[in-house]
Amino acid sequence: MRLADVWLRYRRRGPWVLRGVTAQLNPGEAATIVGPNGAGKSTLLNLAAGLLRPTHGLVTGRPARVGFVPERFPADQPFTARRYLTFMAKVQGLADPAPRIAELSDRLRLTPLLDTLLPELSKGSAQKVGLIQAMLIEPELLILDEPWEGLDARTRDEVPLIIAEILAAGRRVLVSDHFGQTAELPGIRVWELVNGELVDEGTDDEAKCVVELVVKADEVAKTVADLREGGHHVNRVRAADREDLESWHDMARSEGSS
């Protein structure tokens, strides 16, 4: 699949969200999209999935079977998880979807909730439904937009295994990942988006770590600029909650007593 000089904006004379993006994803390859909030990561994923059309440029070689997991699964629907998955499977051409639904539900620990209405599911359980529907057809291209959001730790650990299996079968994966979970996958490409422009940084074979920094609100802009100047990736900026602060205070007290 190739993106050739792709430009995209949502309205005429509106700001460009993607600017001259050119990249290629071959069979058996995975790419992780990194960049600050608002850089255009979700827009690029939607475009790769065929849900958006570029304003200028071309997307060619998109496989026929695409599985897509949005960042937020649209759970406000009057169906149980089982009924929704059965419907989606039949739309995608599976005559007898029950065995596949059972297999994936067991793997992602959703089986006890299959007969629960979608609006009654937690965010993490709804995200599991989204993952399952994307995997029903064994996609040739799997697109994941922050797939770890809301998932429990055991299920988060399962996602890189699913990605590895797809790559081993000679298929493609495109994922945005601020948790750093894809770093353990050998040979994964890094596509960095900044202000809508993409740089293909090649494979990410070196070991990486994710480090969280705590700074005062009025120091955020300078800290982000300094980190980028030093060659570091800034995955996201968020406000600290009470649990974060308590954890950091505990760590500081522990270090002070050692």
Secondary structure, 3 states (H helix, E strand, C coil): CEEEEEEECCCCCCCCCEEEEEEECCCCCEEEEECCCCCCHHHHHHHHHCCCCCCEEEEECCCCCEEEECCCCCCCCCCEHHHHHHHHHHHCCCCCCHHHHHHHHHHCCCHHHCCCEHHHCCHHHHHHHHHHHHHCCCCCEEEEECCCCCCCHHHHHHHHHHHHHHHHCCCEEEEECCCCHHHHCCCCEEEEEECCEEEEEEECCCCCCCCCCCCCHHHHHHHHHHHHHCCCCCCCCCCCCHHHHHHHHHHHHHHHHC
